[in-house]
Amino acid sequence: MAMTARGLRGTDYIGVGVGAIIEDDRGRVFLARRGPKAKNERGLWEFPGGSVEFGERLADALRREIHEEYGVEIVVGELLDVVDHLLPEEGQHWVSPTYLCRIVSGTPTIREPEKCSEIGWFAPAQVPRELTAISRENLENYVRLLARPGTRR
């Protein structure tokens, strides 16, 4: 967890994270399983993302995190939702906007195996049940978006 002059982000004060629902041309979404040294919710699947640094724009942070962790370039699209990511058992509180994204260059690979143990593409109806708290809420909102009349993805 990032230590700043003010303490630990997400623990000593509310942290800001940003997430991506990365879609492919087949209607699948990209998920990553959190590794043994992840900040929280280890072993669960998630829509990827990460922390926003001071002075960094949300979309820039998201592009940076996805490139650092998976080696791909993404285009950041529309905002899906903003979720309070409350983890009382871990003493953490994050606020996390999640965006709809697409890969524009590269193929995802695990570049930080201590933070991520597995990656995969899944149809929304076949996403693993073992999701992080925020990813469960993101998935519900994403499925709701797909069900809207006139929504093409």
MIDOSE-1310 file (N, C-alpha, C; in nm, 2 decimals, decimal comma, always signed):
residues 153
mamt	+0,08/-0,12/+0,00/+0,00/+0,00/+0,00/+0,09/+0,12/+0,00; +0,05/+0,22/-0,08/+0,13/+0,34/-0,09/+0,13/+0,43/+0,03; +0,26/+0,45/+0,08/+0,27/+0,54/+0,20/+0,30/+0,68/+0,15; +0,23/+0,78/+0,20/+0,26/+0,92/+0,17/+0,30/+0,99/+0,30
argl	+0,32/+1,12/+0,28/+0,36/+1,20/+0,40/+0,24/+1,20/+0,50; +0,12/+1,17/+0,45/+0,01/+1,18/+0,54/-0,03/+1,04/+0,59; +0,03/+0,93/+0,55/+0,00/+0,80/+0,60/-0,03/+0,70/+0,48; -0,10/+0,60/+0,51/-0,14/+0,50/+0,41/-0,27/+0,53/+0,34
rgtd	-0,26/+0,54/+0,20/-0,38/+0,57/+0,12/-0,47/+0,46/+0,13; -0,60/+0,49/+0,16/-0,70/+0,39/+0,17/-0,72/+0,33/+0,31; -0,62/+0,36/+0,40/-0,63/+0,32/+0,54/-0,64/+0,44/+0,63; -0,54/+0,53/+0,62/-0,53/+0,64/+0,71/-0,62/+0,76/+0,66
yigv	-0,65/+0,75/+0,53/-0,75/+0,84/+0,47/-0,81/+0,77/+0,35; -0,92/+0,82/+0,29/-0,98/+0,76/+0,18/-0,89/+0,76/+0,06; -0,88/+0,65/+0,00/-0,80/+0,64/-0,13/-0,88/+0,65/-0,25; -0,82/+0,69/-0,36/-0,89/+0,70/-0,49/-0,83/+0,59/-0,58
gvga	-0,91/+0,50/-0,62/-0,87/+0,40/-0,72/-0,95/+0,42/-0,85; -0,91/+0,36/-0,95/-0,98/+0,37/-1,08/-0,97/+0,23/-1,14; -1,09/+0,19/-1,21/-1,10/+0,06/-1,26/-1,14/+0,06/-1,41; -1,11/-0,05/-1,47/-1,15/-0,07/-1,62/-1,22/-0,20/-1,64
iied	-1,34/-0,18/-1,71/-1,40/-0,30/-1,76/-1,35/-0,30/-1,91; -1,26/-0,39/-1,94/-1,20/-0,39/-2,07/-1,28/-0,49/-2,15; -1,34/-0,45/-2,26/-1,42/-0,53/-2,34/-1,34/-0,57/-2,47; -1,37/-0,69/-2,52/-1,32/-0,72/-2,65/-1,43/-0,73/-2,76
drgr	-1,39/-0,76/-2,88/-1,48/-0,76/-2,99/-1,58/-0,87/-2,99; -1,56/-0,97/-2,90/-1,65/-1,09/-2,88/-1,74/-1,07/-2,77; -1,74/-0,95/-2,71/-1,83/-0,92/-2,60/-1,78/-0,98/-2,46; -1,66/-1,02/-2,46/-1,60/-1,07/-2,33/-1,54/-0,95/-2,25
vfla	-1,52/-0,98/-2,12/-1,45/-0,88/-2,04/-1,33/-0,94/-1,98; -1,23/-0,86/-1,95/-1,10/-0,90/-1,90/-1,10/-0,90/-1,75; -1,06/-1,00/-1,69/-1,05/-1,01/-1,54/-0,91/-1,06/-1,50; -0,87/-1,02/-1,38/-0,74/-1,06/-1,32/-0,77/-1,11/-1,18
rrgp	-0,70/-1,22/-1,14/-0,71/-1,28/-1,00/-0,60/-1,21/-0,92; -0,64/-1,15/-0,81/-0,55/-1,08/-0,72/-0,45/-1,18/-0,66; -0,33/-1,14/-0,66/-0,22/-1,22/-0,61/-0,19/-1,21/-0,46; -0,09/-1,29/-0,42/-0,06/-1,30/-0,27/-0,01/-1,17/-0,21
kakn	+0,03/-1,07/-0,29/+0,08/-0,94/-0,23/-0,01/-0,83/-0,27; -0,13/-0,85/-0,32/-0,23/-0,75/-0,35/-0,26/-0,67/-0,22; -0,31/-0,55/-0,23/-0,34/-0,46/-0,12/-0,45/-0,52/-0,03; -0,54/-0,59/-0,10/-0,66/-0,64/-0,03/-0,73/-0,75/-0,12
ergl	-0,83/-0,82/-0,06/-0,91/-0,92/-0,13/-0,83/-1,01/-0,21; -0,72/-1,06/-0,16/-0,63/-1,16/-0,22/-0,70/-1,28/-0,27; -0,67/-1,33/-0,39/-0,73/-1,45/-0,44/-0,86/-1,44/-0,52; -0,92/-1,32/-0,51/-1,04/-1,29/-0,58/-1,02/-1,23/-0,72
wefp	-1,11/-1,25/-0,81/-1,11/-1,19/-0,94/-1,15/-1,05/-0,94; -1,10/-0,97/-1,03/-1,14/-0,83/-1,03/-1,13/-0,77/-1,17; -1,20/-0,66/-1,19/-1,18/-0,58/-1,31/-1,06/-0,50/-1,27; -0,95/-0,49/-1,36/-0,82/-0,43/-1,31/-0,83/-0,28/-1,30
ggsv	-0,73/-0,23/-1,23/-0,71/-0,09/-1,21/-0,61/-0,06/-1,11; -0,62/+0,05/-1,04/-0,52/+0,08/-0,94/-0,54/+0,22/-0,88; -0,44/+0,26/-0,81/-0,44/+0,38/-0,73/-0,41/+0,50/-0,82; -0,48/+0,61/-0,79/-0,46/+0,74/-0,86/-0,35/+0,82/-0,77
efge	-0,25/+0,86/-0,84/-0,14/+0,94/-0,77/-0,18/+1,09/-0,76; -0,13/+1,16/-0,67/-0,16/+1,30/-0,65/-0,12/+1,37/-0,78; -0,22/+1,45/-0,83/-0,20/+1,53/-0,95/-0,22/+1,46/-1,08; -0,26/+1,33/-1,07/-0,28/+1,25/-1,19/-0,43/+1,25/-1,23
rlad	-0,46/+1,26/-1,35/-0,60/+1,25/-1,40/-0,64/+1,10/-1,40; -0,77/+1,08/-1,38/-0,82/+0,94/-1,36/-0,79/+0,86/-1,48; -0,81/+0,91/-1,61/-0,79/+0,83/-1,73/-0,64/+0,80/-1,74; -0,55/+0,90/-1,71/-0,41/+0,88/-1,71/-0,36/+0,77/-1,62
alrr	-0,42/+0,77/-1,50/-0,39/+0,67/-1,39/-0,43/+0,53/-1,44; -0,54/+0,52/-1,50/-0,59/+0,40/-1,55/-0,51/+0,34/-1,66; -0,47/+0,43/-1,76/-0,38/+0,38/-1,87/-0,25/+0,34/-1,81; -0,19/+0,41/-1,72/-0,06/+0,38/-1,66/-0,07/+0,25/-1,58
eihe	-0,17/+0,23/-1,50/-0,18/+0,10/-1,42/-0,20/-0,02/-1,52; -0,28/-0,01/-1,62/-0,31/-0,12/-1,71/-0,18/-0,15/-1,78; -0,11/-0,05/-1,82/+0,02/-0,08/-1,90/+0,12/-0,14/-1,80; +0,14/-0,09/-1,68/+0,23/-0,14/-1,58/+0,20/-0,29/-1,55
eygv	+0,08/-0,32/-1,53/+0,04/-0,45/-1,48/+0,02/-0,55/-1,59; -0,02/-0,51/-1,71/-0,05/-0,61/-1,82/+0,01/-0,58/-1,95; +0,09/-0,47/-1,96/+0,16/-0,44/-2,08/+0,08/-0,41/-2,21; -0,04/-0,36/-2,19/-0,12/-0,32/-2,30/-0,16/-0,17/-2,29
eivv	-0,19/-0,11/-2,41/-0,24/+0,02/-2,42/-0,39/+0,02/-2,43; -0,46/+0,10/-2,36/-0,61/+0,10/-2,37/-0,66/+0,24/-2,40; -0,78/+0,24/-2,46/-0,85/+0,37/-2,47/-0,96/+0,37/-2,36; -0,97/+0,48/-2,29/-1,06/+0,49/-2,18/-1,19/+0,55/-2,24
gell	-1,30/+0,48/-2,22/-1,43/+0,53/-2,27/-1,52/+0,59/-2,17; -1,64/+0,56/-2,17/-1,74/+0,62/-2,08/-1,73/+0,57/-1,94; -1,77/+0,65/-1,85/-1,77/+0,62/-1,71/-1,89/+0,52/-1,68; -1,87/+0,41/-1,62/-1,97/+0,31/-1,59/-2,03/+0,35/-1,46
dvvd	-1,95/+0,36/-1,35/-2,00/+0,39/-1,22/-1,89/+0,45/-1,13; -1,94/+0,49/-1,01/-1,84/+0,53/-0,91/-1,89/+0,46/-0,78; -1,80/+0,38/-0,72/-1,84/+0,29/-0,61/-1,76/+0,32/-0,49; -1,82/+0,32/-0,37/-1,75/+0,33/-0,24/-1,71/+0,18/-0,22
hllp	-1,58/+0,16/-0,21/-1,52/+0,03/-0,19/-1,48/+0,02/-0,05; -1,57/-0,03/+0,04/-1,55/-0,03/+0,18/-1,51/-0,17/+0,22; -1,40/-0,18/+0,29/-1,35/-0,31/+0,34/-1,32/-0,30/+0,49; -1,43/-0,30/+0,57/-1,41/-0,28/+0,71/-1,32/-0,38/+0,78
eegq	-1,32/-0,51/+0,73/-1,24/-0,61/+0,79/-1,09/-0,59/+0,76; -1,06/-0,51/+0,66/-0,92/-0,48/+0,62/-0,89/-0,34/+0,66; -0,98/-0,27/+0,72/-0,96/-0,13/+0,76/-0,93/-0,04/+0,64; -1,00/-0,06/+0,53/-0,98/+0,02/+0,41/-1,10/+0,08/+0,35
hwvs	-1,09/+0,20/+0,29/-1,20/+0,27/+0,23/-1,14/+0,34/+0,10; -1,19/+0,30/-0,01/-1,15/+0,36/-0,14/-1,28/+0,41/-0,21; -1,26/+0,51/-0,29/-1,37/+0,56/-0,39/-1,31/+0,53/-0,52; -1,39/+0,46/-0,60/-1,34/+0,41/-0,73/-1,43/+0,43/-0,85
ptyl	-1,40/+0,52/-0,94/-1,47/+0,52/-1,07/-1,43/+0,41/-1,16; -1,52/+0,35/-1,23/-1,48/+0,25/-1,33/-1,53/+0,29/-1,47; -1,44/+0,27/-1,57/-1,46/+0,31/-1,70/-1,47/+0,19/-1,80; -1,55/+0,20/-1,90/-1,55/+0,10/-2,01/-1,43/+0,13/-2,10
criv	-1,35/+0,03/-2,13/-1,23/+0,05/-2,20/-1,21/-0,06/-2,31; -1,12/-0,04/-2,40/-1,08/-0,13/-2,50/-0,93/-0,13/-2,52; -0,87/-0,25/-2,55/-0,73/-0,25/-2,58/-0,70/-0,20/-2,72; -0,60/-0,12/-2,74/-0,57/-0,07/-2,87/-0,43/-0,12/-2,92
sgtp	-0,35/-0,17/-2,82/-0,22/-0,22/-2,86/-0,18/-0,33/-2,75; -0,13/-0,44/-2,80/-0,08/-0,54/-2,72/-0,17/-0,65/-2,68; -0,11/-0,75/-2,61/-0,19/-0,87/-2,56/-0,16/-0,87/-2,41; -0,26/-0,88/-2,33/-0,24/-0,88/-2,18/-0,15/-1,00/-2,13
tire	-0,05/-0,96/-2,05/+0,03/-1,06/-1,98/+0,05/-1,02/-1,84; +0,08/-1,11/-1,75/+0,10/-1,07/-1,61/+0,24/-1,02/-1,59; +0,25/-0,89/-1,56/+0,38/-0,83/-1,54/+0,42/-0,81/-1,39; +0,32/-0,83/-1,30/+0,35/-0,82/-1,16/+0,29/-0,94/-1,09
pekc	+0,35/-1,06/-1,10/+0,29/-1,18/-1,05/+0,26/-1,18/-0,90; +0,33/-1,10/-0,82/+0,30/-1,09/-0,68/+0,16/-1,02/-0,66; +0,12/-0,94/-0,75/-0,01/-0,87/-0,74/-0,12/-0,94/-0,82; -0,08/-1,02/-0,92/-0,18/-1,09/-1,00/-0,14/-1,23/-1,03
seig	-0,22/-1,33/-1,01/-0,18/-1,47/-1,03/-0,24/-1,53/-1,15; -0,34/-1,47/-1,21/-0,41/-1,53/-1,33/-0,49/-1,42/-1,40; -0,50/-1,43/-1,53/-0,59/-1,34/-1,61/-0,67/-1,42/-1,71; -0,78/-1,36/-1,75/-0,86/-1,43/-1,85/-0,97/-1,34/-1,91
wfap	-1,03/-1,39/-2,02/-1,15/-1,32/-2,08/-1,27/-1,40/-2,05; -1,38/-1,34/-2,02/-1,50/-1,41/-1,98/-1,63/-1,34/-2,04; -1,72/-1,42/-2,09/-1,85/-1,36/-2,12/-1,91/-1,31/-1,99; -1,99/-1,20/-1,99/-2,04/-1,14/-1,87/-2,12/-1,24/-1,78
aqvp	-2,19/-1,34/-1,85/-2,27/-1,44/-1,78/-2,18/-1,55/-1,72; -2,05/-1,55/-1,76/-1,97/-1,66/-1,71/-1,85/-1,61/-1,63; -1,86/-1,49/-1,58/-1,76/-1,44/-1,49/-1,75/-1,52/-1,36; -1,63/-1,55/-1,31/-1,62/-1,63/-1,19/-1,69/-1,57/-1,07
relt	-1,74/-1,66/-0,99/-1,82/-1,61/-0,87/-1,74/-1,54/-0,77; -1,61/-1,57/-0,76/-1,52/-1,52/-0,66/-1,47/-1,38/-0,70; -1,56/-1,28/-0,69/-1,52/-1,15/-0,73/-1,50/-1,06/-0,61; -1,41/-0,96/-0,63/-1,40/-0,86/-0,53/-1,53/-0,78/-0,51
aisr	-1,54/-0,72/-0,39/-1,67/-0,64/-0,36/-1,70/-0,54/-0,47; -1,60/-0,46/-0,51/-1,62/-0,36/-0,61/-1,66/-0,42/-0,74; -1,59/-0,53/-0,78/-1,61/-0,59/-0,91/-1,75/-0,65/-0,92; -1,81/-0,70/-0,81/-1,95/-0,75/-0,81/-2,04/-0,64/-0,84
enle	-2,02/-0,52/-0,78/-2,10/-0,40/-0,81/-2,09/-0,35/-0,95; -1,96/-0,35/-1,00/-1,93/-0,31/-1,14/-2,00/-0,40/-1,23; -2,00/-0,53/-1,21/-2,06/-0,63/-1,30/-2,21/-0,61/-1,30; -2,27/-0,59/-1,19/-2,42/-0,56/-1,19/-2,45/-0,44/-1,27
nyvr	-2,38/-0,34/-1,26/-2,40/-0,21/-1,33/-2,37/-0,23/-1,48; -2,27/-0,31/-1,52/-2,24/-0,34/-1,65/-2,35/-0,42/-1,72; -2,40/-0,53/-1,65/-2,50/-0,61/-1,71/-2,63/-0,53/-1,73; -2,66/-0,44/-1,63/-2,77/-0,35/-1,64/-2,76/-0,26/-1,77
llar	-2,64/-0,21/-1,79/-2,61/-0,13/-1,91/-2,64/-0,21/-2,04; -2,59/-0,33/-2,04/-2,60/-0,41/-2,16/-2,75/-0,44/-2,19; -2,83/-0,45/-2,09/-2,98/-0,48/-2,10/-3,06/-0,36/-2,15; -3,00/-0,24/-2,15/-3,08/-0,13/-2,19/-3,11/-0,13/-2,34
pgtr	-3,23/-0,10/-2,38/-3,26/-0,10/-2,52/-3,17/+0,00/-2,59; -3,13/-0,05/-2,71/-3,04/+0,04/-2,79/-2,89/+0,03/-2,76; -2,86/-0,04/-2,65/-2,72/-0,05/-2,61/-2,65/-0,16/-2,70; -2,55/-0,11/-2,77/-2,47/-0,21/-2,85/-2,33/-0,21/-2,80
r	-2,28/-0,32/-2,77/-2,14/-0,33/-2,72/-2,06/-0,43/-2,80
